[in-house]
Amino acid sequence: MSDPITAGAVAPDFTLQDQYGRDTALADLRGRPVIVVFYPLAFSGVCSGELADLSQRHSEFEELGAEVLAVSVDSVFALRTWSDREGFPFALLSDFWPHGGVAEAYGVLDPRRGVARRGTFLVGADGVVRWSTVSPASRPRDTGEYLARLREHAGA
């Protein structure tokens, strides 16, 4: 298992399909900050809670001009079903094939389990990672911390 990329590194570019089968490229979002949230699996308990919190606070990210991208190894079809059920206002991206390739590029693929670890990366408008964190699979992350780091980065 490789180490997660850290602040100061250029964020690995990627193009993944969202829950509607549309391509989403990190490079296309240059000029605005992006929160890239890797999570193990759709429909799982901790992941559901984390994404529900991101959904509830999504307007705060929008106010700061940030894009939220949630990434898992689930198929587009599973993500669409989950998104339709939960009404997530952000893109759920499928890192299905090559399996976990983007998670691996960010250093958060758990090859033993075949899923992403709970890694979060704040990518600045210039494509450079400004902050990152990785949490144990059993512990939910704090969306408030994402917002605090985003505000700090934006000077807000």
HELIX and SHEET records of a PDB file:
HELIX    1   1 LEU A   26  LEU A   29  5                                   4    
HELIX    2   2 GLY A   45  GLN A   56  1                                  12    
HELIX    3   3 HIS A   58  GLU A   63  1                                   6    
HELIX    4   4 VAL A   76  GLU A   86  1                                  11    
HELIX    5   5 GLY A  101  ALA A  105  1                                   5    
HELIX    6   6 THR A  143  ALA A  154  1                                  12    
SHEET    1   A 2 THR A  15  GLN A  17  0                                        
SHEET    2   A 2 ASP A  23  ALA A  25 -1                                        
SHEET    1   B 5 ALA A  91  SER A  94  0                                        
SHEET    2   B 5 GLU A  67  SER A  72  1                                        
SHEET    3   B 5 VAL A  34  PHE A  38  1                                        
SHEET    4   B 5 ARG A 118  VAL A 123 -1                                        
SHEET    5   B 5 VAL A 129  SER A 135 -1                                        
SHEET    1   C 2 LEU A 109  ASP A 110  0                                        
SHEET    2   C 2 VAL A 115  ALA A 116 -1                                        
END                                                                             
